[in-house]
Amino acid sequence: MTEIRVLDETQYRAHHTLFRGTLHYAPAPDELWEVVRKSYEPGRALGAFADGDLVGAVQTFPSSLVVPGGAVVPHAAVSRVGVRADHTRRGVLSALKRAQLEGLSEPVATLRASEGLIYGRYGYGVATRGRTVRIQRARASVPGDPVGRVRLIDRDGAAKLLPEIYDRIGLTRPGAIGRWAGWWEMNIRGAKPDEQFAYAVHSGPDGDDGFVIYKVEHKENSKLLQVYDLIAPTSGAWADLWRFLVGVDLVDEIEAWLRPLDEPLEFLFAEPRTARTTEVEDETWLRLVDVPRMLAERTYGDGDPVVLGVTDRLIPANAGSYLITPDGATRTDLSPDIELTVDLLGAAYLGGVTFTQLAAANRISGATANADRLFAISQSPWCGTYF
């Protein structure tokens, strides 16, 4: 019999050790644990116990999510999910995920999936994707003149300044999420001193308006500059930061992971072939916890009304028909034009996949063209925050 419990601070390290073990990592050393410990918040870590032993773990972080139209809603960032190898395929994860969903106060949750077959059955759908871009530095030339300046800062300066900048400029694109204090602690203070991360800030006419975090890896016969985080909401700041990166000496190639699908890097450089996509991966897996609220939070485009019939195996209160019009979304007794499960609605919610694409994949049928027009967005959804 598996028992699900909310963990207290005396159990956090065991929770983290179990999670790392499921990913085949050793327990966090004391120095790292002191950083990780600060990312735990009361009531957000759950454990599964069998015969008194901790055999499963899940956790959430308090965040926010930008939805189409610009509204920012409370959001739970789900992470540190794992089941001990000797207790897998016994319903432990299902019990954990059900308890987690029942306990959430946020209307939406997202996660990053270690495996693609797991989370659809818990109502999560792939809502954003990102691409890995590789840039040959020797061929990289950015036409035009800078609009601002880029300056390097040290880690202490980054720990103070970058969260301030992100809070001001980071929540603009649909799919972007708020970064909690523990995220910054893990990603800046948690970096090992010998990893040599660099932090660069862009300043424009109105002050600091962008930043990039990167490091240079020494390969056998080359040096690779890896971009870990680049946030710039204006075209000028964005171009200046890339101009800065391709100007870093003693680097052969630049690689940026999970960048927006619509980021026009190929057109930034004088030679478009300078940048090439090497991989496209899923990024955000989104779970609508409160379907009526989340459908009402986002805006819609011009199009004929569509009725969506939603089913939700884990949260029956979400099930029903919803009338979507350019003016908003409401429950209705009308018959559905399109019937779909909550994971597919989550995939389409941010506009990253169309209803017509889902129909082409034989996942749904009905008036998909009307639904596409209502859910259409002008910018590819993207999170940009890995957790």
Buried (B, 14 or more C-beta within 10 A) or exposed (E): EBEBEEBEEEBBBBBBBBBBBBEEEEBBEEEBBEBBBBBBBEEBBBBBBBEEEBBBBBBBBBBBBBBBEEBBBBBBBBBBBBBBEEBBEBEBBBBBBBBBBEBBEBBBBBBBBEEEEBBBBBBBBBBBBBBBBBBBBEEBEBEEEBBBEBEEBEBEEBBEBBBEBBEEBBBEBBBBBBBBEBBBBBBBBBBEEEEEBBBBBBBBEEEBBBBBBBBBEEEEEEBBBBBBBBBBBBEBBBBBBBBBBBEBEEBBBBBBBBBBBEBEBBEBBEEEEBBBEEEEEBBBBBBBBBBBBBBBBBBBBEBBBBBBBBBBEBBEEBBBBBBBBEEEBEEBEEEBBBBBBBBBBBBBBBBBBBBEBBBEEEBBEBBBBBBBBBBBBEEBBBBBBBB
